[in-house]
Amino acid sequence: MLDRFKHIADEMRGLIDDSRSASFLMAVSGGVDSMCLADMWLRCFGAESCAIAHCNFNLRGEDSDGDEALVTGWAQEHGVRLHKVSFDTIRYASENGVSIEMAARELRYRWFGELCQEHGYKAVVVAHHADDNAETMVLNMVRGAGLKGLSGMKPVSPLPLSRHCEERGGVAIFRPLLTFTRKQIEGYAFAWKVPYREDRTNASTEYRRNSIRHEVFPLFKRMNPSYVRTLNREMTYFMDASDIVDQWCREQLPNVVLQSSPLTISTTALSGIPQWRYLLYYILEPYGFNTSVLESLENLLTSDRTISGKRFDSEGYVLLTERDTLEIHKKFADQVGDPFMVARIPGTYHVNGLRIVVETLPWTPDMPLMQPEGTIVLDAAKLRFPFVLRGWRAGDWMIPLGMKGRKKISDLFTDLKYSQVQKERAVILVDMSGDLAEQQHVAGVAGVRIDDRYKVTDNTETIIRIIIS
C-alpha cells in the first residue's frame, strides 16, 4: 500500500514546478484517515516536504481538545511544522445561516487558503478516500448536482474558497488516498501502529454523510459487497462522460448566447436544441442557481404562460426572463430593499450599485443644455439641498421636460425598453422641500430625464449637475 501511495503522490507532486523543493500543507484531524495520510507522506517524502494544519472546531468538548493534543504531539515527535486554529463553529453557522457541516467546511478551506498564501505551500493534501467518494456521489445525487456531481471528487481539484489566492496561480487539493478504501486504511494503521482517535460523532446519524454511511450503505452492501469499488469505478465513467458532454455544451454556446455582459440567452435558439435542458443547466450552474430554479424555468419554457417579466435569484445573481431571452445580472452589495439616501451637499454617492456625482456650477448662457449620456442638469434654485436619491417605486410620476402632462416613471421605463434590473437600479430624485420626500411627483431620474419644473431658464444662476459614472 505504501508503494502505491508513493506512486500516486509522486504523480501529483509532479504537477508542481520544482516539486522536490516544494512544501505541501496536510490537513490532519487526528482521525485514522488523516493520521495514516500524515504517516505515509512522512515515510515517503520526509518531514521537510510538508506542514500540518489542524482545526479545532470546538464541537465535541474534551474530545476536540484530545484530537488537537494528539496531532500536536505527533508533529513535535516527528519534527513536522504545525499550524493550529480554534474556531467558534456554532457561532459562525448561526451568523451565516448555514449548517454546522457547511460552517466547518467554509472555515477550514478558507484558513487553508490563507496558510498557502502566507507560507507558500503548493497544495493542500487531504485524506479523502474511496468510501468518502462514494458518500459524496450519493449526496450529490440526492441534492441534484448533475453529471459532475455523479463524477464524485477528483484526485486533483482547485481549493474551495481560495479566490484570494488566485494571484498566486491558485491552490490545488491533492487526494492521494482516493483509490483506497476505509478498510485498507484501517489495515495500514494496524500494521504500522499509527496512533489515531475515534470521532464518536461518526456513529451519529445527525449529519447527512453519517446517515448515508450507517443507514444507506448497509443496504448497498447486502446487494453488492464490493459496492464502494463499484461506485468508484462508475464515477470514473461519469467523469469521462462529463468531459464529453461539457465539450458539446461549449460548442453550443455560440448558438444560444447572444452576449456575455449581461449574459443573454436566446430562448428561441435554446428550444431548438433537443438537449436544451442540460445545456441550460450547464450555463446556469456556475451562477449558483439551484435545481428548484431550473425546474421552474423548464416548466415556464415548456408552458403556454407568458415568459417575460419573471425573476429568479441565486446568492450573487438574478435571472430575468424577457420575451425571447434570459438575462443574468450580478447583484450589487447595496442593491437591497428600497435605497433611500439624502444628498446634503455636493459630492459622490453610491446608490443601487451606481456611482453618482453631484456638482454645483455657475450657469452661463454659453453652457450647453444638451448634456452627455448619463448627465442631467437642474436649476439649483428649484431643487435645493438636501434632496433624496432613492429607488423607483410603483406610482412615481413626473412631467417630463418640455411636456405639460404627467407621465408615470414605469411608462418612461417602457419607452426606454428598460429590463427589470435596469428598473431596479434606477435612481429617482425627490425634492425634500415642503416634506415631499415620500411623494410620488419626482424631480427626475438620475442620468435620464428631469421634471419640467426644475429646468434651466434664462433666470438660472446656479445649476446642479448629476452624473452617473
C-alpha positions in Angstrom: 0.0 0.0 0.0 2.9 2.4 0.8 4.5 1.9 -2.6 1.2 2.5 -4.4 0.6 5.6 -2.3 4.1 6.9 -3.1 3.5 6.4 -6.8 0.2 8.3 -6.7 1.6 11.1 -4.6 4.7 11.4 -6.8 2.4 11.9 -9.9 0.5 14.7 -8.0 3.7 16.3 -6.9 5.0 16.2 -10.5 2.2 18.7 -11.4 4.1 21.3 -9.3 7.2 23.1 -10.7 10.3 22.1 -8.8 8.3 19.7 -6.6 11.5 18.3 -4.9 11.9 21.6 -3.0 8.2 22.4 -2.7 6.3 22.1 0.6 2.8 20.9 1.0 0.1 21.5 3.6 -1.5 18.4 5.1 -5.0 18.6 6.7 -4.8 16.4 9.8 -7.8 16.0 12.1 -6.5 13.2 14.3 -8.8 10.5 12.9 -7.5 7.3 11.3 -7.7 8.6 7.7 -5.7 11.8 8.2 -3.2 10.2 10.6 -2.4 7.5 8.1 -2.0 10.1 5.4 0.5 12.0 7.5 2.4 8.8 8.4 2.6 7.7 4.7 3.7 11.1 3.5 6.4 11.3 6.2 7.8 7.9 5.3 7.8 8.7 1.5 9.0 12.3 1.4 10.3 13.3 4.8 9.4 16.0 7.4 10.8 18.9 5.3 8.3 18.3 2.5 5.2 19.2 4.4 3.5 21.0 7.2 0.4 20.0 9.1 -2.8 22.1 9.6 -5.2 21.2 12.4 -8.6 22.8 13.0 -10.3 22.6 16.4 -13.9 23.2 15.7 -14.9 23.1 19.4 -17.9 20.9 18.7 -17.0 17.9 20.9 -15.7 19.5 24.1 -12.8 17.4 25.6 -12.8 15.1 22.5 -11.9 18.1 20.3 -9.1 19.1 22.7 -7.9 15.5 22.7 -7.6 15.4 18.9 -5.6 18.6 19.0 -3.3 17.2 21.6 -2.7 14.0 19.6 -1.8 15.9 16.4 0.4 18.4 18.3 2.3 15.6 19.9 2.8 13.6 16.7 4.0 16.7 14.8 6.5 17.5 17.6 7.7 13.9 17.8 8.4 13.8 14.0 9.7 17.3 13.5 6.9 18.4 11.2 5.8 22.0 11.2 2.4 22.5 12.7 -0.3 25.2 12.2 -3.3 25.1 14.6 -6.5 27.2 14.8 -9.6 27.2 17.0 -13.0 28.1 15.5 -16.3 29.0 17.1 -18.1 26.9 14.6 -21.6 27.1 16.1 -21.5 30.9 16.2 -20.3 31.1 12.6 -23.1 28.8 11.5 -25.7 30.9 13.3 -24.4 34.2 12.0 -24.2 33.0 8.4 -27.3 30.9 8.3 -25.5 27.6 7.3 -25.4 24.1 8.7 -22.6 23.0 11.1 -21.2 20.9 8.3 -21.1 23.8 5.9 -19.7 26.1 8.5 -16.8 23.8 9.3 -16.1 23.3 5.6 -16.0 27.1 4.9 -13.9 27.8 7.9 -11.3 25.2 7.2 -10.9 25.7 3.5 -10.7 29.5 3.9 -8.0 29.0 6.5 -6.1 26.5 4.3 -6.0 29.1 1.5 -4.7 31.8 3.8 -1.9 29.5 5.1 -0.9 28.6 1.5 -0.8 32.3 0.6 1.2 33.2 3.6 3.7 30.4 3.7 3.9 29.4 0.0 2.6 25.9 0.3 1.9 24.5 -3.2 -1.1 22.4 -2.5 -3.4 21.1 0.3 -3.2 17.3 0.8 -6.4 15.8 2.3 -7.4 12.3 3.4 -10.5 11.7 1.3 -10.7 8.0 0.3 -12.9 5.7 -1.8 -15.7 5.4 0.8 -15.8 9.2 1.2 -16.1 9.5 -2.6 -19.0 7.0 -2.7 -20.8 9.0 0.0 -20.2 12.3 -1.9 -21.7 10.7 -5.0 -24.8 9.7 -3.2 -25.1 13.1 -1.5 -24.7 14.9 -4.9 -27.3 12.6 -6.4 -29.8 13.4 -3.6 -29.4 17.1 -3.7 -29.1 17.3 -7.5 -25.7 18.2 -8.9 -25.8 17.0 -12.5 -23.3 14.8 -14.3 -20.4 16.4 -12.5 -21.9 15.5 -9.1 -22.1 11.9 -10.2 -18.4 12.1 -11.0 -17.6 12.5 -7.3 -14.3 14.0 -6.2 -11.3 14.4 -8.4 -7.8 13.3 -7.3 -6.7 16.9 -8.0 -9.0 19.9 -7.9 -9.0 23.6 -7.0 -9.2 24.5 -3.3 -12.7 25.9 -2.5 -13.0 29.4 -1.1 -9.4 30.3 -2.2 -10.2 33.1 -4.6 -7.9 35.4 -2.6 -5.0 33.1 -3.7 -5.7 33.5 -7.4 -2.9 35.9 -7.9 -0.5 33.1 -6.9 -1.9 30.9 -9.6 -4.5 29.2 -7.4 -4.2 26.4 -4.8 -4.9 22.8 -5.5 -6.2 20.0 -3.4 -4.4 16.6 -3.6 -6.3 13.4 -2.7 -3.7 10.6 -2.8 -5.9 8.2 -0.8 -8.9 8.4 -3.2 -8.3 4.9 -4.6 -8.0 3.3 -1.1 -11.0 2.0 0.9 -11.6 2.7 4.6 -10.8 -1.0 5.4 -7.4 -0.7 3.7 -6.6 2.5 5.6 -7.6 0.9 8.9 -5.4 -2.1 8.0 -2.4 0.2 7.4 -3.0 1.9 10.8 -2.9 -1.5 12.5 0.1 -2.8 10.6 2.2 0.4 11.2 0.9 1.1 14.6 -0.4 4.6 13.6 -1.9 6.5 16.6 -5.4 8.0 16.0 -8.5 8.9 17.8 -12.1 7.8 17.1 -14.6 10.6 16.5 -17.7 9.4 18.4 -19.9 11.6 16.2 -19.1 9.4 13.3 -21.6 6.9 14.8 -24.4 9.5 14.9 -26.9 9.9 12.0 -27.4 13.6 12.8 -25.2 14.6 9.9 -26.3 13.7 6.3 -23.0 12.0 5.4 -23.2 9.8 8.5 -26.8 8.9 7.7 -25.7 7.6 4.3 -22.8 5.7 5.9 -24.9 4.0 8.6 -28.3 3.7 7.0 -28.0 3.6 3.2 -24.7 1.9 2.6 -25.6 -1.3 4.7 -28.4 -1.8 2.1 -25.9 -1.4 -0.7 -23.5 -3.9 0.9 -26.2 -6.5 1.1 -26.9 -6.1 -2.6 -23.2 -5.8 -3.5 -20.4 -6.4 -1.0 -18.0 -4.5 -3.3 -20.3 -1.5 -3.7 -17.5 1.0 -2.8 -15.3 -0.1 -5.6 -18.2 -0.4 -8.0 -19.4 3.1 -7.3 -15.9 4.5 -7.6 -15.4 2.7 -11.0 -18.8 4.1 -12.2 -17.6 7.6 -11.1 -14.7 7.4 -13.5 -17.1 6.6 -16.3 -19.3 9.5 -15.3 -16.2 11.8 -15.2 -15.3 10.8 -18.8 -18.9 11.3 -19.9 -19.0 14.7 -18.2 -15.9 15.8 -20.1 -17.6 14.7 -23.4 -20.8 16.5 -22.6 -19.1 19.6 -21.4 -17.2 19.8 -24.7 -20.5 19.5 -26.6 -22.0 22.3 -24.4 -19.1 24.6 -25.1 -19.6 24.1 -28.8 -23.3 25.0 -28.5 -22.8 28.2 -26.5 -22.2 30.5 -29.6 -25.6 29.3 -30.9 -27.6 30.3 -27.8 -25.6 33.1 -26.0 -26.3 36.5 -27.6 -23.9 38.5 -25.4 -21.7 38.0 -22.4 -22.5 41.2 -20.4 -25.1 40.8 -19.2 -25.2 37.1 -20.1 -28.1 36.9 -22.5 -29.5 33.5 -23.7 -31.8 33.2 -26.7 -34.8 31.1 -25.6 -35.7 30.6 -29.3 -32.3 29.1 -30.1 -32.2 27.1 -26.9 -35.6 25.5 -27.6 -34.3 24.3 -31.0 -31.8 22.1 -29.4 -33.2 18.7 -28.3 -30.9 18.5 -25.2 -31.7 22.1 -24.2 -32.4 21.2 -20.6 -28.9 20.0 -19.9 -27.4 22.9 -21.9 -29.4 25.4 -19.7 -28.2 23.6 -16.6 -24.6 23.8 -17.9 -24.9 27.6 -18.5 -26.6 28.4 -15.2 -24.8 26.1 -12.7 -21.7 28.4 -12.3 -24.0 31.3 -11.2 -25.4 29.3 -8.3 -29.0 28.7 -9.4 -30.3 25.6 -7.7 -32.3 22.8 -9.0 -35.7 24.3 -8.0 -34.9 27.4 -10.1 -34.0 25.1 -13.0 -37.2 23.2 -12.6 -39.3 26.3 -12.5 -37.5 27.7 -15.6 -38.1 24.4 -17.5 -41.8 24.4 -16.6 -42.0 28.1 -17.7 -40.3 27.5 -21.0 -42.5 24.5 -21.9 -45.8 26.1 -20.8 -48.2 28.4 -22.6 -47.7 31.0 -20.0 -46.2 34.5 -20.6 -42.4 34.1 -20.3 -41.4 37.7 -19.8 -41.3 39.5 -16.5 -40.2 36.6 -14.2 -37.3 36.8 -11.8 -35.2 34.1 -10.2 -32.4 34.7 -7.6 -29.3 33.0 -6.6 -26.9 34.2 -3.9 -25.0 36.6 -6.2 -27.0 36.8 -9.3 -30.5 37.5 -10.6 -32.0 35.9 -13.7 -34.7 37.8 -15.6 -37.0 36.4 -18.3 -37.8 38.6 -21.3 -39.9 37.8 -24.3 -37.2 35.9 -26.2 -34.3 35.9 -23.8 -33.0 35.0 -20.4 -30.6 37.6 -18.8 -28.3 37.1 -15.9 -27.1 40.1 -13.9 -24.7 40.3 -11.0 -26.2 41.6 -7.8 -24.7 44.6 -6.0 -23.9 44.7 -2.3 -26.1 47.8 -1.8 -28.9 46.7 -4.1 -31.1 45.6 -1.2 -34.6 46.8 -0.3 -35.6 50.3 -1.2 -32.5 52.5 -1.0 -33.0 56.0 0.4 -30.1 58.4 0.6 -30.1 62.1 1.4 -27.8 64.3 -0.7 -27.0 67.1 1.7 -24.0 68.6 -0.2 -22.2 68.2 -3.5 -20.2 65.0 -3.6 -20.1 61.4 -4.7 -22.9 59.0 -3.6 -23.3 55.3 -4.2 -26.8 54.0 -4.7 -28.0 50.7 -6.2 -24.5 49.9 -7.4 -24.2 53.2 -9.2 -21.7 55.9 -8.6 -23.5 59.3 -8.7 -21.6 62.6 -8.7 -23.5 65.7 -7.6 -21.9 69.1 -8.5 -23.0 72.7 -8.3 -21.8 75.1 -11.0 -22.5 78.7 -12.0 -24.7 78.8 -15.0 -23.6 80.8 -18.1 -25.5 81.3 -21.3 -22.8 79.6 -23.3 -23.2 76.3 -21.4 -25.0 73.6 -23.4 -28.3 72.4 -22.2 -27.8 69.2 -24.2 -25.6 67.0 -21.8 -23.7 63.8 -22.5 -25.4 60.5 -21.8 -25.7 59.8 -18.1 -25.7 63.5 -17.2 -28.6 65.8 -16.2 -28.7 69.5 -15.1 -31.3 71.2 -12.9 -31.9 74.7 -11.6 -30.3 74.8 -8.1 -32.8 77.4 -7.0 -35.6 74.9 -7.7 -34.0 71.6 -6.5 -32.3 72.6 -3.3 -30.1 70.6 -0.9 -30.9 68.4 0.8 -32.8 66.2 -1.7 -33.3 62.4 -1.8 -31.8 59.7 -4.0 -33.9 56.6 -3.8 -35.1 53.6 -5.8 -38.1 53.7 -8.1 -41.5 53.0 -6.6 -44.7 52.0 -8.4 -46.8 55.1 -8.8 -43.8 57.6 -9.3 -44.5 60.2 -11.9 -43.2 63.4 -13.3 -43.9 66.0 -16.0 -41.0 65.3 -18.5 -39.0 68.3 -19.8 -41.0 70.1 -22.5 -44.3 68.4 -21.7 -47.4 69.6 -19.9 -49.0 66.3 -18.8 -47.8 63.8 -16.2 -46.1 60.6 -17.1 -45.6 57.6 -14.9 -42.0 56.6 -14.5 -43.0 53.0 -15.3 -44.2 54.2 -18.7 -40.9 56.1 -19.2 -39.0 52.8 -18.5 -41.2 51.1 -21.1 -40.3 53.8 -23.6 -36.6 53.3 -22.8 -37.0 49.5 -23.1 -35.6 49.0 -19.6 -35.1 45.5 -18.3 -36.2 44.6 -14.8 -32.7 45.0 -13.5 -32.4 48.5 -15.1 -35.6 49.5 -13.4 -34.4 48.2 -10.0 -31.1 50.1 -10.4 -32.7 53.4 -11.5 -32.1 56.3 -9.1 -35.0 58.7 -8.5 -34.5 62.3 -7.5 -37.0 63.6 -4.9 -37.4 67.2 -3.7 -37.5 67.4 0.1 -38.8 70.9 0.3 -42.2 71.0 1.9 -41.8 67.5 3.2 -42.2 66.0 -0.2 -39.7 63.1 0.2 -42.4 60.5 0.2 -44.5 62.0 -2.6 -44.5 60.4 -6.0 -44.3 63.5 -8.1 -40.5 63.3 -8.5 -37.8 65.7 -9.8 -36.4 63.2 -12.3 -34.4 60.0 -13.0 -30.7 60.4 -12.5 -28.8 60.2 -15.8 -32.0 60.0 -17.8 -34.8 62.7 -17.5 -35.8 65.7 -15.4 -39.1 67.1 -14.4 -40.1 70.3 -16.3 -40.4 72.4 -13.2 -36.7 72.0 -12.5 -35.4 73.0 -15.9 -32.8 75.6 -16.5 -34.2 79.0 -17.7 -32.8 82.5 -18.6 -33.1 83.3 -14.9 -31.0 80.4 -13.7 -27.8 81.4 -11.8 -26.6 78.1 -10.5 -27.2 74.5 -11.6 -26.9 71.1 -10.0 -25.2 68.7 -12.4 -25.7 65.0 -11.7 -23.5 62.4 -13.4 -23.8 58.7 -13.3 -20.3 57.3 -13.7 
